[in-house]
Amino acid sequence: MLDAFIESAAKSMFESHLSRYGELERFQWDREQRRMRMILRPAGETGTTLEVRILRYRVEKEGGKVFLVAEDVMSSRPWVQALLVDFVKDTRLELPSEMGMVASML
């Protein structure tokens, strides 16, 4: 039950961050393995999806803020994989303050 709540909160957060790039169709989160899987329908494209996986992440806390850091990322498309490695891997994504309580469980 708790995992479902946290997964729903995380999905909402990613939906807001990714909405300009496409629609988040599916989100799966494995708290024990510290992994996430997202299936997106890219904006302007029909009949195609894109898979993005965070294969390992960590949570950092600093100055009352909480950050998600993707340590290992993967995509179903090579060019997106390159973008993820260049701009997402090891980059701190600040989690919204309303996720503060949830973040400690990530």
LUMSEBA-795971 format. One line per 10 residues: number of its first residue (from 1); their letters; for each residue y, x, z negated of N, C-alpha, C. Coordinates in nm, 3 decimals, always signed. Layout:
<pts>
NUM	A	Y:X:Z:Y:X:Z:Y:X:Z ~ ...;
</pts>
This chain:
<pts>
1	MLDAFIESAA	-0.119:+0.083:+0.000:+0.000:+0.000:+0.000:+0.126:+0.087:+0.000 ~ +0.129:+0.188:-0.087:+0.243:+0.277:-0.095:+0.258:+0.355:+0.035 ~ +0.148:+0.405:+0.091:+0.155:+0.478:+0.217:+0.211:+0.391:+0.329 ~ +0.173:+0.264:+0.332:+0.224:+0.173:+0.435:+0.374:+0.154:+0.421 ~ +0.423:+0.144:+0.297:+0.567:+0.130:+0.274:+0.641:+0.255:+0.320 ~ +0.590:+0.371:+0.285:+0.655:+0.496:+0.323:+0.651:+0.514:+0.474 ~ +0.539:+0.480:+0.536:+0.527:+0.490:+0.681:+0.629:+0.400:+0.749 ~ +0.648:+0.280:+0.696:+0.745:+0.186:+0.752:+0.888:+0.240:+0.739 ~ +0.920:+0.298:+0.624:+1.053:+0.355:+0.603:+1.077:+0.474:+0.696 ~ +0.976:+0.558:+0.711:+0.989:+0.674:+0.800:+1.002:+0.629:+0.945;
11	KSMFESHLSR	+0.928:+0.527:+0.983:+0.937:+0.475:+1.120:+1.078:+0.425:+1.147 ~ +1.136:+0.353:+1.054:+1.273:+0.303:+1.071:+1.371:+0.418:+1.090 ~ +1.354:+0.523:+1.011:+1.442:+0.638:+1.022:+1.431:+0.702:+1.161 ~ +1.308:+0.724:+1.207:+1.289:+0.785:+1.338:+1.338:+0.694:+1.450 ~ +1.319:+0.562:+1.436:+1.368:+0.468:+1.536:+1.519:+0.484:+1.554 ~ +1.591:+0.496:+1.442:+1.737:+0.509:+1.453:+1.776:+0.642:+1.515 ~ +1.704:+0.749:+1.488:+1.736:+0.880:+1.545:+1.698:+0.889:+1.692 ~ +1.598:+0.815:+1.735:+1.546:+0.828:+1.872:+1.591:+0.717:+1.967 ~ +1.663:+0.617:+1.917:+1.693:+0.498:+1.997:+1.767:+0.529:+2.127 ~ +1.850:+0.629:+2.129:+1.923:+0.659:+2.253:+1.833:+0.725:+2.358;
21	YGELERFQWD	+1.717:+0.774:+2.316:+1.624:+0.839:+2.409:+1.512:+0.747:+2.456 ~ +1.487:+0.642:+2.381:+1.381:+0.549:+2.418:+1.339:+0.464:+2.299 ~ +1.235:+0.389:+2.321:+1.184:+0.298:+2.218:+1.061:+0.358:+2.151 ~ +1.063:+0.360:+2.020:+0.949:+0.409:+1.943:+0.846:+0.296:+1.937 ~ +0.738:+0.311:+2.013:+0.636:+0.206:+2.020:+0.537:+0.214:+1.905 ~ +0.502:+0.336:+1.867:+0.401:+0.352:+1.763:+0.437:+0.473:+1.677 ~ +0.413:+0.459:+1.549:+0.437:+0.568:+1.456:+0.321:+0.575:+1.359 ~ +0.263:+0.693:+1.345:+0.154:+0.713:+1.249:+0.190:+0.831:+1.163 ~ +0.160:+0.819:+1.037:+0.195:+0.923:+0.941:+0.075:+0.950:+0.852 ~ +0.042:+1.075:+0.836:-0.068:+1.117:+0.750:-0.008:+1.206:+0.640;
31	REQRRMRMIL	+0.014:+1.145:+0.525:+0.080:+1.216:+0.415:-0.004:+1.333:+0.365 ~ -0.134:+1.314:+0.356:-0.221:+1.420:+0.305:-0.222:+1.543:+0.395 ~ -0.226:+1.521:+0.526:-0.228:+1.632:+0.622:-0.088:+1.678:+0.661 ~ +0.015:+1.602:+0.615:+0.155:+1.631:+0.650:+0.174:+1.636:+0.801 ~ +0.132:+1.525:+0.865:+0.142:+1.512:+1.011:+0.205:+1.379:+1.047 ~ +0.267:+1.375:+1.164:+0.323:+1.250:+1.219:+0.293:+1.246:+1.368 ~ +0.275:+1.124:+1.416:+0.250:+1.104:+1.560:+0.337:+0.988:+1.606 ~ +0.409:+1.010:+1.715:+0.497:+0.907:+1.769:+0.467:+0.886:+1.917 ~ +0.464:+0.761:+1.957:+0.451:+0.725:+2.098:+0.583:+0.658:+2.135 ~ +0.651:+0.716:+2.233:+0.780:+0.664:+2.276:+0.775:+0.616:+2.420;
41	RPAGETGTTL	+0.853:+0.514:+2.448:+0.874:+0.470:+2.586:+1.014:+0.519:+2.623 ~ +1.021:+0.624:+2.708:+1.151:+0.683:+2.741:+1.247:+0.583:+2.804 ~ +1.373:+0.592:+2.766:+1.476:+0.503:+2.820:+1.484:+0.521:+2.971 ~ +1.491:+0.410:+3.042:+1.502:+0.414:+3.187:+1.371:+0.432:+3.262 ~ +1.262:+0.444:+3.189:+1.131:+0.460:+3.253:+1.044:+0.338:+3.223 ~ +0.967:+0.297:+3.319:+0.876:+0.186:+3.297:+0.733:+0.234:+3.321 ~ +0.642:+0.179:+3.244:+0.501:+0.210:+3.262:+0.459:+0.349:+3.216 ~ +0.543:+0.416:+3.141:+0.508:+0.550:+3.096:+0.543:+0.567:+2.949 ~ +0.466:+0.648:+2.882:+0.494:+0.678:+2.743:+0.493:+0.829:+2.723 ~ +0.544:+0.869:+2.610:+0.553:+1.010:+2.573:+0.501:+1.023:+2.431;
51	EVRILRYRVE	+0.414:+1.118:+2.410:+0.361:+1.141:+2.276:+0.428:+1.264:+2.216 ~ +0.471:+1.250:+2.091:+0.528:+1.361:+2.015:+0.452:+1.368:+1.884 ~ +0.408:+1.488:+1.849:+0.338:+1.508:+1.722:+0.408:+1.615:+1.640 ~ +0.424:+1.584:+1.514:+0.463:+1.686:+1.417:+0.334:+1.722:+1.348 ~ +0.284:+1.839:+1.378:+0.152:+1.881:+1.332:+0.155:+1.934:+1.188 ~ +0.274:+1.974:+1.145:+0.289:+2.019:+1.006:+0.438:+2.013:+0.973 ~ +0.469:+1.961:+0.856:+0.608:+1.956:+0.812:+0.616:+1.990:+0.664 ~ +0.738:+2.016:+0.621:+0.763:+2.036:+0.479:+0.890:+1.960:+0.443 ~ +0.906:+1.934:+0.315:+1.024:+1.866:+0.264:+1.100:+1.965:+0.178 ~ +1.230:+1.975:+0.201:+1.315:+2.064:+0.123:+1.423:+1.981:+0.054;
61	KEGGKVFLVA	+1.459:+2.022:-0.065:+1.566:+1.956:-0.140:+1.673:+2.059:-0.171 ~ +1.799:+2.018:-0.149:+1.910:+2.109:-0.176:+2.036:+2.028:-0.203 ~ +2.097:+2.054:-0.317:+2.224:+1.988:-0.350:+2.217:+1.837:-0.350 ~ +2.107:+1.781:-0.397:+2.093:+1.636:-0.400:+2.055:+1.573:-0.268 ~ +2.037:+1.656:-0.165:+1.997:+1.606:-0.034:+1.852:+1.644:-0.008 ~ +1.788:+1.566:+0.078:+1.647:+1.590:+0.112:+1.638:+1.610:+0.263 ~ +1.561:+1.711:+0.303:+1.547:+1.745:+0.444:+1.400:+1.750:+0.484 ~ +1.373:+1.706:+0.606:+1.240:+1.718:+0.666:+1.247:+1.834:+0.766 ~ +1.152:+1.925:+0.758:+1.148:+2.040:+0.848:+1.014:+2.039:+0.921 ~ +1.018:+2.023:+1.052:+0.896:+2.027:+1.134:+0.858:+2.172:+1.157;
71	EDVMSSRPWV	+0.743:+2.213:+1.107:+0.700:+2.351:+1.121:+0.618:+2.375:+1.248 ~ +0.553:+2.271:+1.297:+0.471:+2.282:+1.417:+0.480:+2.150:+1.492 ~ +0.514:+2.156:+1.621:+0.537:+2.036:+1.701:+0.460:+2.044:+1.832 ~ +0.434:+1.927:+1.890:+0.359:+1.921:+2.015:+0.401:+1.796:+2.092 ~ +0.400:+1.803:+2.224:+0.430:+1.687:+2.307:+0.331:+1.678:+2.423 ~ +0.320:+1.558:+2.477:+0.231:+1.536:+2.591:+0.291:+1.587:+2.722 ~ +0.418:+1.623:+2.720:+0.484:+1.675:+2.840:+0.536:+1.817:+2.813 ~ +0.503:+1.910:+2.900:+0.543:+2.049:+2.877:+0.693:+2.070:+2.858 ~ +0.777:+2.001:+2.936:+0.921:+2.021:+2.923:+0.972:+1.968:+2.790 ~ +0.913:+1.860:+2.740:+0.952:+1.808:+2.608:+0.902:+1.903:+2.500;
81	QALLVDFVKD	+0.784:+1.958:+2.520:+0.731:+2.058:+2.428:+0.830:+2.174:+2.412 ~ +0.883:+2.222:+2.524:+0.979:+2.333:+2.520:+1.105:+2.293:+2.443 ~ +1.154:+2.171:+2.466:+1.272:+2.123:+2.392:+1.244:+2.114:+2.242 ~ +1.126:+2.063:+2.207:+1.090:+2.051:+2.066:+1.087:+2.188:+1.998 ~ +1.028:+2.285:+2.065:+1.020:+2.420:+2.008:+1.160:+2.480:+1.995 ~ +1.244:+2.459:+2.097:+1.378:+2.519:+2.096:+1.476:+2.451:+2.001 ~ +1.465:+2.317:+1.984:+1.568:+2.244:+1.911:+1.521:+2.166:+1.788 ~ +1.391:+2.149:+1.770:+1.342:+2.069:+1.657:+1.264:+2.154:+1.558 ~ +1.178:+2.238:+1.608:+1.094:+2.321:+1.521:+1.182:+2.403:+1.426 ~ +1.148:+2.395:+1.298:+1.217:+2.469:+1.192:+1.363:+2.427:+1.171;
91	TRLELPSEMG	+1.402:+2.311:+1.224:+1.536:+2.258:+1.203:+1.531:+2.154:+1.092 ~ +1.628:+2.158:+1.004:+1.631:+2.064:+0.891:+1.693:+1.932:+0.935 ~ +1.617:+1.825:+0.922:+1.664:+1.689:+0.950:+1.693:+1.623:+0.816 ~ +1.821:+1.594:+0.790:+1.856:+1.532:+0.663:+1.806:+1.388:+0.660 ~ +1.734:+1.355:+0.555:+1.684:+1.220:+0.540:+1.793:+1.133:+0.481 ~ +1.801:+1.007:+0.523:+1.903:+0.917:+0.469:+1.890:+0.904:+0.317 ~ +2.003:+0.886:+0.251:+2.003:+0.879:+0.104:+1.913:+0.766:+0.052 ~ +1.902:+0.657:+0.127:+1.815:+0.548:+0.082:+1.668:+0.585:+0.084 ~ +1.636:+0.696:+0.149:+1.497:+0.744:+0.149:+1.474:+0.848:+0.040 ~ +1.574:+0.871:-0.045:+1.562:+0.972:-0.148:+1.440:+0.956:-0.234;
101	MVASML	+1.413:+0.834:-0.281:+1.296:+0.807:-0.365:+1.168:+0.829:-0.285 ~ +1.169:+0.786:-0.162:+1.051:+0.797:-0.077:+1.024:+0.942:-0.040 ~ +1.131:+1.019:-0.022:+1.116:+1.157:+0.024:+1.030:+1.242:-0.068 ~ +1.035:+1.216:-0.196:+0.953:+1.295:-0.289:+0.804:+1.271:-0.267 ~ +0.770:+1.161:-0.200:+0.630:+1.129:-0.174:+0.583:+1.181:-0.039 ~ +0.676:+1.227:+0.044:+0.639:+1.277:+0.175:+0.563:+1.406:+0.162;
</pts>
